[in-house]
Structures are given as structure tokens and as C-alpha cells.
């Protein structure tokens, strides 16, 4: 994506101007009669998303007018790389650093295409780097977003637990981080029983991916990501239409790796740890069963009320491992519940947090970074729905209500109250094409979480 932003400004670089519907008349006031007639005849009204190609005196393209509103922000220019004629463009009048950074990032994200299996039909238009843009921030966010999208978009046949571990190892190698992968039956003597239980039904062995990076004396930050590379539902089998997008059920693991890339690329002064339990939840003679009781790494026993609530099972062992080192912050990402999507839709991840200061700072970062989320409560009275007559807890609530909250309450059992903990229940997918956000895998909240970590641990 970044290769479509350039330092070289050819003599025929085309300027891009923004126009609002309310400001169209004043924008036209300084133009000649020929251009005003052109705008009138082409019907350009300055509405958001409209574009006008402005002709020069010799019939060449002289400029682009883009209709915007005040809330476009990051996505203001994101539709242009694929829509404009091939060539090199520049943003006129974008001198504010925040606006220039968002403009450049939106352009870069608009250049993304998942092209592992098919060639791109055309090359996007190029943009001259805005002088005021924070290039390092754009490069971090664009590269991390591309990584998340690529991992989520890759079909499960080519992105199983081993392939996800290989992607993690490649990332670790790029930044001289250490990586340990515990696979298959080795999970049991290392006390990761729930990861093993969920993944043992697949011919592709489950794994715990463990990356460490940074100064061991620095504040500890641990990121956990759900890495269910395909979720059939297990013996509580999903219907086929619900199974269709389950290649994206490792989206939490992809987010963990994307955020880790941003942190390592920036060289933040933290001791970073990344834990990704990578499994497939499949049907076989060795699959775990409804009403099985599993002893977790923490020692709590879990009755399996539904094998399709497997994400919280693999996460609970990883969260218990994360808590053992008493980090200053734990963040987990998971494509965990349909209930969160019913409540908030595909674009708005659900935030759960056990620490008020952390939640407030993260929500504020989301506003600044155009990376939204919505906080839902860890409502303690709902915890009673997780009771089990034969184990310390069930893995699923006993009613159809508040599914995302009861899932978060289950996970909270594995994180000490003294450790600030963020749980993000997200979709990791764009259901339709929009400027800068093609249909398919999507990175959500990683820019906001990065900003929180940078502010808290870098001063």
C-alpha cells in the first residue's frame, strides 16, 4: 500500500481540492466562466463522495474537486486511488499535521487489495506525501492493517494453526523478537488443557504462539489474540451459512500480531508479550463434547455448555498465562460473540474493561484515531447465568440474553482484578465495499490501542 505514496512530484502532478456542498458557491466564485459552466453541466454539487475532474486549457486534467463533509476524516480521500485516472496527485491546502496524516493513511488504505490468488486489475493512483504528514505513523498503521487484512482474508486451507504460527515467527524475526510455539500433545504437560481440548479434534495440531520482545526491565504489556483458524462449531455444529465466514475466526490473533508490529516498529519502551492460541474447532472422534468438564490452566473447572463457545476456552488459558507475569496491561482481541454484532453491528467493536482510567483513555484514543469502539459493562449480576452444577463455571450463559457480556464475564475469571485488562469483541470483517475498506478482513481498534500504549508507557 505504501508504494503508492511517493516523494517524487512529477511536473504533471494533479492537485486535489476539497469542496463542501455549503461552500460550493464560494469555491466557484474565484473560477472562470468556463470552469463554472463545466461544474454546472457535470452536476457536481460538493456532496460527500462526489468527484469532478477539472479540465485544463489544453484539454489535459488540471485538477480534482472532491465533495466532503466535516466528518469524513480518515476516509476523505480513501476512495480516490481506485477511482481516479492513473497518475500522480497531491493534496492542496492540507497543512494541518493531523489532517495530512489521516489523508495519507486513508489513501494508503484505499490502495489495499487482497491479491494472493488473483492479479490486481489496475494500479491505483499515486499520491505525493503531504509535507505535514507523520510518515512513521502512516507507515505503522498501514503496514499493520495490511497484515491483519491479509491474515484474515486467507482461506483456512492456507491459514491453519501452523501457518498462523509461521506468520508470527516471520514477524518476530523481522524485529529480532523471540518466539516459542508449543504444539499438539505438548500443550498438556505445559498445562494448556483448554487449548488442547478445543484443537484436538482437528488433524492440524493446536498451538500456543508466544512472542517476547523488548527490554525485560521495561513495563510489561501482554497482548492475547483468539486464533481459531476455522470454527465448524465442533459437535454443536454450525449451520452452513454461519460457517461461511469462519476463516475469519482467527481475526483476534491477526489483530494481536498487527498491534505487535506497530509496537515493535515504533520501538516503544515496553516488554511486549504476544500470546495467540491457534486451533481449529473441528468434528472428529476426538472432538471435545457437550457437557465435558475441562480443568483450565488456572485450575478452575469448566463445563462445556456448547462446543461452539470455544473461543473463550482457548483464551482462558492464554489469559491465565498472561496474568502469571503480572503485566501492567493485558489486551485481548477476539471475534467472540454474535451478540456483540447484534448490539453494535459490524463496524463497532465492543469494549470491556476492568479499569475506569484505562477504558476512558482508550475511548478517547479511539475518537482521535478514527478507530471507534463502544463500551459495554462487565455487569456482575449476569455472572450467575454461568453457574454449573458440576464445575466451577459453564462456558456459556443459560439464557439467550447478554451473550457478549456473559462471555466477557467468563474471561474476567482468569484475569486478576489488580491488572488493567481490555477485552475487545470485534467482527474483523467488512461486509461490503466502502472507500478504503474493501469487503473482507479488517483491522479494528489497533490504532487506538497503540495510541493508548504509546501514551501510557512513553510519556
Number of C-alpha atoms within 10 A of each C-alpha: 18 18 9 18 21 15 10 11 15 11 7 12 18 21 19 23 19 22 22 20 15 12 13 16 14 11 16 14 10 9 10 9 11 11 14 15 11 15 18 11 9 11 12 18 20 24 16 18 17 15 24 19 18 18 15 11 8 7 8 10 16 16 19 21 19 23 24 22 16 8 9 14 17 22 24 24 27 26 19 26 27 19 13 16 14 13 15 23 25 21 21 13 12 19 14 12 14 16 18 23 24 23 25 29 29 25 32 28 28 25 26 21 19 18 11 10 7 8 9 11 7 8 13 23 19 26 29 20 22 24 15 15 21 18 16 12 17 22 18 21 23 24 20 26 26 21 23 26 26 20 28 29 23 19 16 22 10 13 21 24 28 20 16 26 24 15 17 26 20 14 20 21 12 12 14 14 17 14 20 15 22 16 22 17 16 15 19 16 8 10 17 26 20 27 31 27 25 28 29 24 22 19 12 16 18 32 28 26 27 21 23 19 20 21 13 11 9 13 16 20 20 28 26 28 31 30 35 32 31 26 28 21 21 25 19 15 17 15 10 9 8 12 14 13 17 21 25 30 24 34 33 32 33 33 33 28 29 27 27 26 22 22 22 21 17 14 13 19 18 23 18 23 24 26 28 32 36 33 35 31 28 25 20 13 11 14 18 24 19 15 17 14 19 18 18 20 21 19 13 13 18 25 23 23 21 20 26 22 20 26 29 24 25 28 26 24 26 29 28 20 20 23 21 11 12 17 18 17 18 22 20 25 30 28 27 25 21 16 18 23 19 10 15 15 14 16 18 20 28 25 24 23 22 19 14 10 10 18 19 13 17 25 21 17 22 22 12 14 20 16 21 21 25 13 16 16 14 20 12 10 8 15 17 13 15 21 17 20 8 12 17 16 23 22 28 25 25 15 10 8 12 14 20 24 24 26 23 24 21 23 20 20 15 22 22 15 11 11 15 20 25 22 21 24 27 30 28 29 23 16 15 9 10 13 20 24 23 20 15 20 27 27 27 26 26 24 25 24 21 22 19 20 20 17 13 11 15 10 6
